[in-house]
Amino acid sequence: MIFVAAIKAMKIPSSKFLILATIFAFTIKAKAGDRWETLRAINLVENPTNQTHVGRFGELGPYQFRPATWRMHTDKPFRLAVQREAADEVAVKHYNWIKRSLEQANVHASAFNIAMAWNCGLETVLRGRAPAASYDYAQRVANLIEISQEPSVQPVAPSNLGPSTPHRVYFDENAESLRFRILAPGPRFVLATR
């Protein structure tokens, strides 16, 4: 109600208001979508099989929180990290904290940088000296996000495999080779299908 009164006081025509409201709504949805795509990719890299046991460094749950990270964002017991609802709540808070901290340090808050900070810590990313394993981790997260944004590739069975063969090869019918997308600069790999 207050928002509508403010719009009327500014004398914005209703058609322009509708356009502004639509743009604002899509912006909010896009930001939340980016966050959830990143968190989903982090979950797939951290704990793809949804293990519920404590890891070797004390990490737990779908996002593999460590106790100190969990306590940064909630007073709930750490054992609740295996419950999806509680883990998602803390993951959103941790994501927002990392993103806000990167932006305050004038570092681009890309999914790659957020994933790297998730893996090796914010200070390490801000210093610019992340270990190779964290770089690989962030690259896998970024690749999963990119794959999720591409049109889906349908599985196609090659003609030389009989119907009893359980294997499927994923490729485009019209392509002569499988192509793997590498986000970081480096060599491009092509796997020939013939």
C-alpha positions in Angstrom: 0.0 0.0 0.0 2.8 2.4 0.9 4.6 1.6 -2.4 1.4 2.3 -4.4 0.9 5.6 -2.6 4.5 6.6 -3.3 4.1 5.8 -7.0 0.9 7.9 -7.2 2.7 10.7 -5.4 5.5 10.6 -8.0 2.8 10.7 -10.7 4.2 7.9 -12.8 1.8 6.7 -15.5 0.4 3.2 -14.8 1.9 1.7 -18.0 5.4 2.9 -17.0 4.8 1.6 -13.5 3.9 -1.8 -14.8 7.0 -1.9 -17.0 9.2 -0.8 -14.0 7.6 -3.4 -11.7 8.0 -6.2 -14.3 11.7 -5.3 -14.8 12.2 -5.2 -11.0 10.5 -8.6 -10.5 12.7 -10.2 -13.3 15.8 -8.7 -11.7 14.9 -10.2 -8.3 14.1 -13.6 -9.9 17.4 -13.5 -11.9 19.5 -12.8 -8.8 17.7 -15.6 -6.9 18.1 -17.9 -9.9 21.8 -17.2 -10.1 22.2 -18.0 -6.4 20.2 -21.2 -6.6 22.1 -22.4 -9.7 25.4 -21.7 -7.9 24.2 -23.5 -4.7 22.9 -26.4 -6.7 26.2 -26.8 -8.5 28.1 -26.5 -5.2 25.9 -29.2 -3.8 26.6 -31.5 -6.8 30.4 -31.0 -6.4 30.4 -31.2 -2.6 28.0 -34.0 -1.9 26.5 -35.5 -5.1 25.3 -38.7 -3.4 23.9 -36.9 -0.3 26.1 -38.6 2.2 25.0 -38.0 5.8 28.2 -39.0 7.6 30.8 -36.5 8.9 33.7 -35.9 6.5 37.3 -36.2 7.4 37.5 -32.4 8.1 34.3 -32.4 10.1 32.1 -31.3 7.2 28.5 -32.3 7.1 25.4 -32.1 4.9 24.6 -31.3 1.3 26.9 -28.3 1.2 29.6 -29.9 3.4 29.6 -27.2 6.0 32.3 -27.2 8.7 31.1 -26.4 12.2 32.7 -22.9 12.3 30.9 -21.9 9.0 27.6 -23.3 10.3 27.9 -21.3 13.5 28.6 -18.1 11.5 25.0 -18.1 10.2 22.8 -20.0 12.7 22.4 -21.0 16.3 20.8 -24.3 15.3 22.8 -27.5 16.3 25.4 -28.5 13.7 23.8 -32.0 13.4 20.9 -30.3 11.5 23.3 -29.7 8.6 22.1 -33.0 7.1 18.5 -31.7 7.0 17.9 -30.1 3.6 15.8 -27.2 4.8 18.2 -26.1 7.5 21.2 -26.6 5.1 19.5 -24.6 2.4 18.8 -21.8 4.9 22.5 -21.6 6.0 23.7 -22.0 2.4 21.8 -19.0 1.3 23.1 -16.9 4.2 26.7 -18.1 3.5 26.3 -17.4 -0.3 25.0 -13.9 0.4 27.8 -13.3 2.9 30.5 -14.4 0.4 28.9 -12.3 -2.4 28.6 -9.2 -0.2 32.2 -9.6 1.0 33.6 -10.0 -2.5 31.6 -6.9 -3.7 32.8 -4.8 -0.7 36.4 -5.8 -1.6 35.8 -4.8 -5.3 36.2 -8.4 -6.4 33.8 -9.6 -9.1 31.2 -11.8 -7.3 31.1 -14.4 -10.1 29.9 -18.0 -9.5 33.6 -19.0 -10.0 34.9 -16.6 -7.2 32.0 -17.5 -4.9 32.7 -21.2 -5.4 36.4 -20.7 -4.8 35.7 -18.8 -1.6 33.2 -21.5 -0.5 36.0 -24.1 -0.9 39.1 -22.4 0.4 37.8 -19.4 2.3 37.1 -15.8 1.5 40.5 -14.4 2.7 42.4 -16.8 0.4 40.4 -15.6 -2.6 40.9 -11.9 -1.6 44.6 -12.5 -1.4 44.5 -14.0 -4.9 46.5 -17.1 -3.9 44.1 -20.1 -4.0 45.4 -23.6 -4.1 45.1 -25.6 -7.4 42.5 -27.9 -5.9 40.2 -24.9 -5.1 40.7 -23.6 -8.5 39.6 -26.9 -10.0 36.7 -27.0 -7.6 35.5 -23.6 -8.7 35.9 -24.5 -12.3 33.7 -27.6 -11.8 31.0 -25.5 -10.2 31.2 -22.9 -13.0 31.0 -25.7 -15.6 28.0 -27.3 -14.0 26.2 -23.9 -14.0 27.1 -23.3 -17.7 25.8 -26.8 -18.6 22.6 -26.2 -16.7 22.0 -23.1 -18.8 22.5 -24.7 -22.2 19.7 -26.5 -24.0 19.6 -30.1 -23.0 21.3 -32.7 -25.0 19.2 -35.8 -25.6 20.8 -39.3 -25.4 21.1 -41.0 -28.7 22.0 -44.7 -29.1 24.5 -45.3 -31.9 23.2 -47.6 -34.6 26.0 -50.2 -34.0 24.8 -51.0 -30.5 22.0 -53.5 -30.2 18.9 -53.0 -28.1 20.2 -55.2 -25.3 23.3 -52.9 -24.7 22.6 -50.8 -21.7 25.2 -48.1 -22.6 24.1 -44.8 -24.1 26.3 -42.2 -25.7 25.4 -38.5 -25.3 25.8 -36.5 -28.4 24.0 -34.4 -30.9 22.8 -36.4 -33.9 24.2 -33.8 -36.3 27.5 -33.4 -34.7 30.5 -35.4 -35.8 32.3 -35.2 -32.4 31.6 -34.6 -28.8 32.8 -31.3 -27.5 33.7 -30.5 -23.9 33.5 -26.9 -22.9 36.4 -25.7 -20.8 35.8 -22.4 -19.0 39.4 -21.5 -18.1 41.8 -20.6 -20.8 43.7 -23.6 -22.0 43.5 -26.3 -24.6 40.2 -27.3 -26.1 39.5 -31.1 -26.2 37.5 -32.8 -28.9 36.5 -36.5 -28.7 36.0 -38.1 -32.0 33.0 -40.4 -32.3 34.2 -42.3 -35.4 
